[in-house]
Amino acid sequence: MKILIKNGRVIDPHSGLDQVGDVALAAGRIVGLLRMPADFAPTRTIDASGCIVLPGLVDVAARLREPGHEHEGMLESEMAAAVAGGVTSLVCPPDTDPVLDEPGLVEMLKFRAEKLHQSRLFPLGALTRNLAGEVLTEMAELTESGCVGFGQAEVPLASTQVMQRALQYAATFGYTVWLRPQEMHLGKGVAASGPLATRLGLSGVPVAAETIALHTIFELLKTTGARVHLCRISSAAGVELLRRAKAEGLKVTADVSINSLHLTDVDIGFFDSRARLSPPLRQQRDRDALSAALADGTIDVLVSDHNPVDEDAKTLPFAEAEPGATGLELLLSLTLKWSQDQGVPLSRALAVVTSEPARVLGAALGTLQASVGQLVEGGVADLCVFDPAAAWTVRSDALRSQGKHTPFSGYELPGLVRATVVGGQLAFERD
């Protein structure tokens, strides 16, 4: 299919491009950027007047719930949600059932995803077998099968020795280890420690659960030289430790979720289980620090932390409800809201969901490294076209994800995705 996207404001955060013009796509590639090749005859034309054309979003934290949790989400529903939100590439954690600790399981998941012809799927492999924290997986074999890194998802490593060995091995072969900083014993509460959790009688997760884990990780990075991506930093103290680690030259990147960027523990309200999240929502000072760190580059990436939960598991008392919320369809709009509310330049706001996550993935993208998350002639044709002037209201029943629960239900958000192109094919178009 040959597609011409005409008259759009073309923004590529990677190169700094910001200009009104046309984009020509053919054979799955961008064949014309701000110009149309002389012999180009489109079979489909998309009028992007008044819209922004940017690289497809790259979300590095999205659970798809398959295999093993199909009652909460299936590849078909969650991939449909991704392209409806302009997300063309996503990374899923290894805590499926069975766990992604065998090459065959990874290959099967990638095959299933590719058959849908929607978003590109980049799985993380399990760092330890069955995420049990005892025996390291065969990282080389998992990399060959398509894994872009290795992590424990939400399962903390109890053994510092196992973490050290994992980092040593990963450093030897240039793999990235993805860790959510959470001390195993302090992180068992259901809300952030503080006055609100105390008043509501909810068990708390102290900031120390994050900072103790970060101290451990950073000390091991100094001796192993490994590369670590920190998943979903949630506190001001954690941000300060991250800033120091980067200043020391440690190979570390980090992300923050849309939930922690926009919400605080006050949004729990009267035990609203939609705000039962992991990591838990913290106080205003933490949210402000996270926002500032994302704006100045201390935190590299903004993620949806998409985690669909079914009705039965969510409509329970707050402390018993399963943590998680849908987010793929909200990522772009909440990025724009952050830009508008905090006065963050649009180029930086769009970078944290396009070029920056692609940079974090780096060489793990293989042949796609030079084009995912950016617009470049000859690069893969993964694009998002959205109307920045259009506002929409989040309605749970209108979400394409099988998970309908989000703490942003009822919010009016800016930016409406008009079309999403993946590999030169029109994966989503709004009527």
Secondary structure by P-SEA (a helix, b strand, c coil): cbbbbcccccccccccccccbbbbbcccccccccccccccccccccccccbbbbccccccccccccccccccccaaaaaaaaaaacccccccccccccccccaaaaaaaaaaaaaaccbbbbbbcccccccccccccaaaaaaaaccccccccccccccaaaaaaaaaaaaaabbbbbbcccccccccccccccaaaaaaccccccaaaaaaaaaaaaaaaaaccbbbbbcccccaaaaaaaaaaaaacccccccccccccccccccccccccccccccccccaaaaaaaaaaaaacccccccccbbbbccccccccccccbbbbbcccaaaaaaaaaaaaacccaaaaaaaacaaaaaaacccccccccccccccccccccbbbbbccbbbbbbcccccccccccccccccccccccccccccccccccc
